[in-house]
Amino acid sequence: MGRVIGFELNSQEPEKATEFYAKVFRWEAATPNWGYRAVKTGEDKKSGINGGIAKGPHDYPFGTRIQIEVDSIDDAISKAKQHGAIIVRDKMEFDEFYLAYMVDPTGLGFGLIQNK
């Protein structure tokens, strides 16, 4: 079962967004890494889902995307495509995980993550 493990807030003003969520909800944001600010929303995984704030790219300039953890990113991409999703960014490799972005048949964006 795919589990939601995080979120991304995309903004054209990520510094301002970070400040807003820190002041209003006391979220803790890390120093930007590649323009992505990891956000801690609670003390542990039981108290909230962590995520991040970044400057939205050209293909998703603003909005919120959930990140869904999967056992096989290749299988999840294939199955999502079979059911009408389109790939926004194909599988990318990072140090500890693989990541892809898709849009479902209704236009909602989401990310897929497979840990290594």
C-alpha positions as a LaTeX table, in Angstrom:
\begin{tabular}{lrrr}
\hline
Residue & $x$ (\AA) & $y$ (\AA) & $z$ (\AA) \\
\hline
Met1 & 0.00 & 0.00 & 0.00 \\
Gly2 & 1.36 & 3.43 & $-0.91$ \\
Arg3 & 1.73 & 5.56 & 2.22 \\
Val4 & 1.83 & 9.36 & 2.23 \\
Ile5 & 5.18 & 10.21 & 3.81 \\
Gly6 & 5.58 & 13.89 & 3.05 \\
Phe7 & 4.47 & 17.00 & 1.24 \\
Glu8 & 5.96 & 19.79 & $-0.83$ \\
Leu9 & 4.79 & 23.38 & $-0.89$ \\
Asn10 & 5.87 & 25.08 & $-4.10$ \\
Ser11 & 5.96 & 28.87 & $-4.15$ \\
Gln12 & 7.58 & 31.57 & $-6.23$ \\
Glu13 & 8.49 & 33.18 & $-2.88$ \\
Pro14 & 9.81 & 30.26 & $-0.81$ \\
Glu15 & 11.52 & 32.50 & 1.76 \\
Lys16 & 8.25 & 34.32 & 2.47 \\
Ala17 & 6.32 & 31.02 & 2.60 \\
Thr18 & 8.87 & 29.55 & 5.01 \\
Glu19 & 8.59 & 32.57 & 7.29 \\
Phe20 & 4.78 & 32.42 & 7.20 \\
Tyr21 & 4.54 & 28.73 & 8.19 \\
Ala22 & 7.21 & 29.15 & 10.88 \\
Lys23 & 5.38 & 32.07 & 12.48 \\
Val24 & 1.85 & 30.69 & 12.19 \\
Phe25 & 2.41 & 26.97 & 12.85 \\
Arg26 & 5.92 & 26.93 & 14.41 \\
Trp27 & 7.25 & 24.70 & 11.63 \\
Glu28 & 11.04 & 24.39 & 11.66 \\
Ala29 & 12.74 & 24.79 & 8.29 \\
Ala30 & 16.26 & 23.64 & 7.53 \\
Thr31 & 18.81 & 25.63 & 5.58 \\
Pro32 & 18.00 & 25.33 & 1.86 \\
Asn33 & 19.65 & 22.45 & 0.00 \\
Trp34 & 19.35 & 22.82 & $-3.81$ \\
Gly35 & 16.63 & 25.39 & $-3.06$ \\
Tyr36 & 14.60 & 22.89 & $-1.02$ \\
Arg37 & 13.93 & 23.66 & 2.63 \\
Ala38 & 13.12 & 20.52 & 4.61 \\
Val39 & 10.32 & 21.26 & 7.08 \\
Lys40 & 9.69 & 19.61 & 10.43 \\
Thr41 & 6.04 & 19.85 & 11.54 \\
Gly42 & 6.21 & 17.81 & 14.75 \\
Glu43 & 8.52 & 16.18 & 17.22 \\
Asp44 & 8.20 & 12.69 & 15.75 \\
Lys45 & 6.47 & 10.81 & 12.95 \\
Lys46 & 3.40 & 10.26 & 15.14 \\
Ser47 & 2.76 & 13.98 & 15.52 \\
Gly48 & 2.77 & 15.00 & 11.88 \\
Ile49 & 4.03 & 14.53 & 8.35 \\
Asn50 & 7.19 & 16.41 & 7.52 \\
Gly51 & 7.79 & 17.96 & 4.15 \\
Gly52 & 9.48 & 20.85 & 2.44 \\
Ile53 & 9.14 & 24.27 & 0.86 \\
Ala54 & 10.79 & 25.15 & $-2.44$ \\
Lys55 & 10.61 & 27.56 & $-5.33$ \\
Gly56 & 8.22 & 25.90 & $-7.71$ \\
Pro57 & 9.73 & 24.73 & $-11.01$ \\
His58 & 8.30 & 25.68 & $-14.40$ \\
Asp59 & 6.19 & 22.51 & $-14.51$ \\
Tyr60 & 4.67 & 23.11 & $-11.04$ \\
Pro61 & 5.20 & 26.78 & $-10.12$ \\
Phe62 & 2.95 & 26.76 & $-7.04$ \\
Gly63 & 0.77 & 24.37 & $-5.08$ \\
Thr64 & 0.99 & 21.37 & $-2.81$ \\
Arg65 & 2.01 & 17.84 & $-3.75$ \\
Ile66 & 1.93 & 14.78 & $-1.54$ \\
Gln67 & 4.75 & 12.25 & $-1.69$ \\
Ile68 & 3.78 & 8.58 & $-1.75$ \\
Glu69 & 6.24 & 5.88 & $-0.72$ \\
Val70 & 6.23 & 2.79 & $-2.96$ \\
Asp71 & 8.13 & $-0.50$ & $-3.01$ \\
Ser72 & 8.95 & $-0.20$ & $-6.73$ \\
Ile73 & 8.91 & 3.20 & $-8.40$ \\
Asp74 & 9.06 & 1.60 & $-11.86$ \\
Asp75 & 5.98 & $-0.53$ & $-11.15$ \\
Ala76 & 4.10 & 2.42 & $-9.61$ \\
Ile77 & 4.86 & 4.66 & $-12.61$ \\
Ser78 & 3.72 & 1.94 & $-15.01$ \\
Lys79 & 0.50 & 1.26 & $-13.10$ \\
Ala80 & $-0.30$ & 4.97 & $-12.74$ \\
Lys81 & 0.20 & 5.48 & $-16.49$ \\
Gln82 & $-2.09$ & 2.52 & $-17.24$ \\
His83 & $-4.79$ & 4.28 & $-15.21$ \\
Gly84 & $-4.45$ & 7.66 & $-16.93$ \\
Ala85 & $-1.64$ & 9.49 & $-15.10$ \\
Ile86 & 1.08 & 11.36 & $-16.98$ \\
Ile87 & 4.74 & 11.74 & $-16.05$ \\
Val88 & 5.84 & 15.26 & $-15.18$ \\
Arg89 & 9.39 & 14.25 & $-14.22$ \\
Asp90 & 10.53 & 10.72 & $-14.79$ \\
Lys91 & 12.45 & 8.69 & $-12.22$ \\
Met92 & 15.37 & 10.64 & $-10.72$ \\
Glu93 & 18.09 & 9.15 & $-8.55$ \\
Phe94 & 19.27 & 10.73 & $-5.30$ \\
Asp95 & 21.67 & 9.40 & $-2.66$ \\
Glu96 & 19.05 & 7.58 & $-0.58$ \\
Phe97 & 15.96 & 7.33 & $-2.80$ \\
Tyr98 & 14.38 & 7.53 & $-6.25$ \\
Leu99 & 11.78 & 10.21 & $-6.99$ \\
Ala100 & 9.30 & 10.86 & $-9.81$ \\
Tyr101 & 6.50 & 13.38 & $-10.28$ \\
Met102 & 3.20 & 12.60 & $-11.96$ \\
Val103 & $-0.24$ & 14.11 & $-12.50$ \\
Asp104 & $-3.34$ & 11.98 & $-12.02$ \\
Pro105 & $-6.21$ & 11.94 & $-14.57$ \\
Thr106 & $-7.96$ & 14.78 & $-12.70$ \\
Gly107 & $-4.93$ & 17.10 & $-12.76$ \\
Leu108 & $-3.64$ & 16.57 & $-9.21$ \\
Gly109 & 0.13 & 16.38 & $-8.89$ \\
Phe110 & 1.91 & 13.84 & $-6.69$ \\
Gly111 & 5.37 & 12.44 & $-6.09$ \\
Leu112 & 6.50 & 8.82 & $-5.88$ \\
Ile113 & 9.42 & 7.85 & $-3.64$ \\
Gln114 & 11.26 & 4.55 & $-3.43$ \\
Asn115 & 13.94 & 4.27 & $-0.76$ \\
Lys116 & 17.12 & 2.48 & $-1.74$ \\
\hline
\end{tabular}
